[in-house]
Structure formats: structure tokens, C-alpha cells
Amino acid sequence: MHNILFIVASSLEEIELAPLTRPAVYAPNEELVLWGIRFYVQCVIAHLRTILRGLVQLTEAGNVPTAFVLCRHVFEWTAHTCYMSRNLKNYLMQKQWKRAWHLLSLATEGNRWAKEHGPKYAPTIVTDGIPDPLSIANVVTAYEEYQHSRMENGMQKTAMAF
């Protein structure tokens, strides 16, 4: 398990994240949405790099119980990206720039904790306009659908081989 984890973590470290410049447009259009997708992907890669670095350290130290917490976190991000991929593909194919931008905004700005508890810790924080995050139930369903389609495709390829 540790070897696979190390290989994945090392491979993510090798991905070069290019600087991104936001297009000078405000109404959602194709250019803005494609930039938003690159921004989202780079954020996910950077985040998972950090999480996997910690996971490697925990497994090297033999701290398996704590590693399980991070594994759950990685699972939830995997589900999140399945949800985003599925929906963004649909919006791009249909050229629904406004809906795609709204989804990207929810994914990057949604924060239930900040809305509910932020003012308690930072009284000057403005929580108006902060959207709720994507629902864990919805993102896990997207992951299950993705896994199901992979299994079906694998069975079809196996059947074709005969």
C-alpha cells in the first residue's frame, strides 16, 4: 500500500502547475469557464499533493489510525471531482456557461462552516452571499455512478475479448 501511495504522491508532485491569469470578462462565457476549470483542477492537484505528503509521512511513521482520516478526505475529494467532471462536461457540451460558472463558484466558494460559525470567530466576517457547499450525498452518488460505469465498461471490454 505504501509503495502505491508513494508512486501516486510522487506523480502528482511532477505535474507543473502553470500560472493562471483570469480573463478580463465578468459575464460567464467559454473563456471564463475554461479558466475556472483549470483553476479548479490546479487547486485540487495542489491540495491533494499536500494531503498525500502527509499521508505518506503518517504511513511511514506507522500511524495508521490517523491515516484513515486522511483517506476519507481523499475519497471525498475523489467524489467531488467525479461530480464536477460529470456536470461540467454536460454544461460544456450544451454551452451553458452561466450554469458551469455557477457550479465552479459553488465548488470554490461554498462553505457551510464559515456561514454558520465564522462570525463567532471573526465578528467582522461577512457571510452574506457565501453559498452552501456541494452536498456530500450528491458527490458520493456521482462517484458511485462513475465506478458503476467503469465496471460496466470493463465487463464489456472483457466480453469483447472473447
Buried (B, 14 or more C-beta within 10 A) or exposed (E): EEEEBBEBBEEBEEEEEEEEEEBEEEEBBEEBBBBBBEBBBBEBBEEBBEBBEBBBEBBEEEEEEEBEEBBEBBEBBBBBBBBBBBBBEEBBEEEBBEBBBBBBEBBBEBBEEBBEEBEEEEEEEEEEEBBEBBEEEEBBBBBEEBEEEEEEEEEEEEEEEE
